Amino acid sequence: MTGTFRFGVNMTSVGTRSDWVAKCQRAEDLGYDVILVPDHLSMGAPFPSLMLAASVTTLPQLGTFVLNAGFFNPVLLARDVFAVNTYTDGRFELGLGAGYVREEFEEAGLGWPSAGERVSHLERTVAAIVEKHWDMPLLIGGNGDRVLRLAAKHADTVAFTGLKVVPGNPPLEFLQADEVLERVEFVRAQAGGRTYESNILIQSVVPADDRAAKAGELRQLYKMDFTVEQILELPALLIGQPTEIADQLRAQRDRFGFTYFTVLEPSMEDFAPVLKLLAE
C-alpha cells in the first residue's frame, strides 16, 4: 500500500504566551503538517490556543485532538468551529470524541453520563455540524463500535486509538497489534468503500540503539503484561533509531493503512528526524 504521510503534534503543556508561540513556530520549522490541541481541563483551552497558533504560523493545519463533545452544546459548538475555520483561513481541522475521563465531567458539573449517552451526544454534535454547509475536515476518534461506525460514515479522518480503558491504575492499557487491526477492519467494513484517512496517536517515541533491549527495559519499568516481541509491535509505541522507526511506520501503513501519525508534544523533537526521512 502507498500513501502520502502526514504528521501532527498534539500540544499537551500549558505555559506562557511566549512559550506557546515558540513551540508552535518550532513545530512548523520541524515540518509538522498539523498543530493540534487536546481537550482536557488541566491543559490549554483549545480554541484560544489554536487562534494564537494561527497568528504566528503559516503552513501547518490547526486542529483539535480531540474535542470532548460532552463538554459542548452541539449547536453552539457548530457556531464556534465555523468561526475558527473562517478566521484561520480554512486551516482548521475539527477533531471530535465522546470523552472518557469521569473526573473531568464531574469537575465541569456534567455528572457522569453512561458510555451510550456520551456517544449519543457525539452523534448529535456531528449531525449539528454536518447539517450546516460543511467546508472543513472532520476527524472522529475512538475505539468502540458506535463511535467507529459514526466515523466510517462521516469522518474525513478516522483516528484509531492505541489504548483501551481498563479497570485499575493506570486506567489505560496499550492495544496490541491484532486488536488494532480488528478495529481497522471493522471501519473498512462499515465504510463500504468510502474513502477516508487513517490516523493513530503515538503515545511515546523512544530513541534506542537496541530495540529489543529497550523494550525489555520498558516491560520491567511499567510492569507491562506483554512479551518483548509484542511490545515491539505495539502500534502506539515507537522504539529505535530514526531509520528503524521510519520502517515501523511504513509497515503500519502497509498493515493498518495508517498514513497520518500524531505524536505527543514530549516526543516532538525525537520524532523530527523520522518525519524528515519519511517526507523524503
DAZI-V170714 format. One record per backbone hydrogen bond with DSSP energy under -0.5 kcal/mol. CO is the residue of the C=O (numbers start at 1). NH is the residue of the N-H. E is the energy in kcal/mol with one decimal. If there is no record, write none. Layout:
co=CO nh=NH e=E
co=CO nh=NH e=E
//
This chain:
co=6 nh=261 e=-2.5
co=7 nh=33 e=-2.1
co=7 nh=34 e=-1.5
co=8 nh=263 e=-2.5
co=9 nh=11 e=-0.7
co=9 nh=36 e=-2.7
co=10 nh=12 e=-0.6
co=10 nh=265 e=-2.2
co=11 nh=38 e=-0.8
co=16 nh=20 e=-2.3
co=17 nh=21 e=-2.6
co=18 nh=22 e=-2.4
co=19 nh=23 e=-2.3
co=20 nh=24 e=-2.1
co=21 nh=25 e=-2.3
co=22 nh=26 e=-2.1
co=23 nh=27 e=-2.2
co=24 nh=28 e=-1.9
co=25 nh=29 e=-2.5
co=26 nh=30 e=-2.3
co=27 nh=31 e=-0.7
co=27 nh=32 e=-2.2
co=28 nh=31 e=-1.0
co=33 nh=61 e=-3.0
co=34 nh=9 e=-2.1
co=34 nh=36 e=-0.5
co=35 nh=63 e=-2.4
co=36 nh=11 e=-2.8
co=37 nh=65 e=-2.5
co=40 nh=43 e=-2.1
co=45 nh=49 e=-1.8
co=46 nh=50 e=-2.3
co=47 nh=51 e=-2.3
co=48 nh=52 e=-2.0
co=49 nh=53 e=-2.2
co=50 nh=54 e=-2.4
co=51 nh=55 e=-1.3
co=52 nh=56 e=-0.8
co=53 nh=56 e=-0.8
co=53 nh=57 e=-0.7
co=61 nh=35 e=-2.7
co=62 nh=93 e=-2.7
co=63 nh=37 e=-1.7
co=66 nh=39 e=-0.5
co=67 nh=69 e=-1.0
co=67 nh=97 e=-2.3
co=68 nh=71 e=-2.2
co=69 nh=72 e=-1.9
co=73 nh=77 e=-2.7
co=74 nh=78 e=-2.1
co=75 nh=79 e=-1.7
co=76 nh=80 e=-2.0
co=77 nh=81 e=-2.8
co=78 nh=82 e=-1.7
co=79 nh=83 e=-1.6
co=80 nh=84 e=-2.5
co=81 nh=85 e=-2.3
co=82 nh=86 e=-1.9
co=83 nh=87 e=-2.6
co=84 nh=88 e=-1.1
co=85 nh=90 e=-3.0
co=86 nh=89 e=-1.4
co=88 nh=91 e=-0.7
co=91 nh=62 e=-3.0
co=92 nh=137 e=-0.5
co=93 nh=64 e=-1.4
co=93 nh=95 e=-0.6
co=94 nh=139 e=-3.4
co=95 nh=67 e=-2.9
co=96 nh=141 e=-2.4
co=97 nh=69 e=-2.5
co=100 nh=102 e=-0.9
co=101 nh=104 e=-0.7
co=101 nh=105 e=-1.5
co=102 nh=106 e=-2.3
co=103 nh=107 e=-2.4
co=104 nh=108 e=-1.9
co=105 nh=110 e=-2.8
co=106 nh=109 e=-1.4
co=114 nh=118 e=-2.4
co=115 nh=119 e=-2.2
co=116 nh=120 e=-2.3
co=117 nh=121 e=-2.0
co=118 nh=122 e=-1.9
co=119 nh=123 e=-2.5
co=120 nh=124 e=-2.2
co=121 nh=125 e=-2.2
co=122 nh=126 e=-2.6
co=123 nh=127 e=-2.3
co=124 nh=128 e=-2.3
co=125 nh=129 e=-1.7
co=126 nh=130 e=-3.1
co=127 nh=131 e=-2.1
co=129 nh=132 e=-0.9
co=132 nh=134 e=-0.5
co=133 nh=135 e=-0.5
co=137 nh=94 e=-2.0
co=138 nh=156 e=-2.3
co=138 nh=157 e=-2.0
co=139 nh=96 e=-2.6
co=140 nh=159 e=-2.3
co=142 nh=161 e=-0.8
co=144 nh=148 e=-2.4
co=145 nh=149 e=-2.5
co=146 nh=150 e=-2.1
co=147 nh=151 e=-2.5
co=148 nh=152 e=-2.5
co=149 nh=153 e=-1.2
co=150 nh=154 e=-2.2
co=151 nh=155 e=-1.9
co=156 nh=197 e=-3.0
co=157 nh=140 e=-2.0
co=157 nh=159 e=-0.6
co=158 nh=160 e=-0.8
co=158 nh=199 e=-2.7
co=159 nh=142 e=-1.8
co=160 nh=201 e=-0.9
co=162 nh=175 e=-3.2
co=164 nh=173 e=-2.2
co=171 nh=166 e=-3.2
co=173 nh=164 e=-2.3
co=176 nh=180 e=-2.2
co=177 nh=181 e=-2.6
co=178 nh=182 e=-1.8
co=179 nh=183 e=-1.5
co=180 nh=184 e=-2.4
co=181 nh=185 e=-2.5
co=182 nh=186 e=-1.8
co=183 nh=187 e=-2.1
co=184 nh=188 e=-2.2
co=185 nh=189 e=-2.0
co=186 nh=190 e=-2.1
co=187 nh=191 e=-2.6
co=188 nh=192 e=-1.1
co=188 nh=193 e=-0.6
co=191 nh=194 e=-1.4
co=197 nh=158 e=-3.0
co=198 nh=259 e=-1.9
co=198 nh=260 e=-1.9
co=199 nh=160 e=-2.9
co=200 nh=202 e=-0.6
co=200 nh=262 e=-2.1
co=201 nh=203 e=-0.6
co=202 nh=264 e=-0.8
co=204 nh=206 e=-0.5
co=204 nh=238 e=-2.3
co=205 nh=207 e=-0.6
co=206 nh=240 e=-2.2
co=209 nh=211 e=-0.5
co=210 nh=214 e=-2.3
co=211 nh=215 e=-2.5
co=212 nh=216 e=-2.2
co=213 nh=217 e=-2.0
co=214 nh=218 e=-2.5
co=215 nh=219 e=-2.2
co=216 nh=220 e=-1.9
co=217 nh=221 e=-3.0
co=218 nh=222 e=-2.5
co=219 nh=224 e=-1.7
co=220 nh=223 e=-0.6
co=224 nh=226 e=-1.3
co=227 nh=231 e=-2.3
co=228 nh=232 e=-2.2
co=229 nh=233 e=-0.7
co=230 nh=233 e=-0.7
co=231 nh=234 e=-1.2
co=234 nh=237 e=-1.4
co=236 nh=203 e=-2.3
co=236 nh=204 e=-1.1
co=238 nh=206 e=-3.5
co=240 nh=208 e=-0.5
co=241 nh=245 e=-2.7
co=242 nh=246 e=-2.6
co=243 nh=247 e=-1.7
co=244 nh=248 e=-1.9
co=245 nh=249 e=-2.2
co=246 nh=250 e=-2.1
co=247 nh=251 e=-2.2
co=248 nh=252 e=-2.1
co=249 nh=253 e=-2.2
co=250 nh=254 e=-2.0
co=251 nh=255 e=-2.6
co=252 nh=256 e=-2.9
co=252 nh=257 e=-1.0
co=252 nh=258 e=-1.0
co=253 nh=257 e=-0.8
co=259 nh=6 e=-2.6
co=259 nh=261 e=-0.5
co=260 nh=200 e=-1.5
co=261 nh=8 e=-2.4
co=262 nh=202 e=-3.8
co=263 nh=10 e=-2.8
co=264 nh=267 e=-2.3
co=265 nh=268 e=-2.1
co=267 nh=271 e=-2.3
co=268 nh=272 e=-0.8
co=269 nh=273 e=-0.6
co=271 nh=274 e=-0.8
co=271 nh=275 e=-2.2
co=272 nh=276 e=-2.1
co=273 nh=277 e=-1.8
co=274 nh=278 e=-2.3
co=275 nh=279 e=-2.3
co=276 nh=280 e=-1.3
//
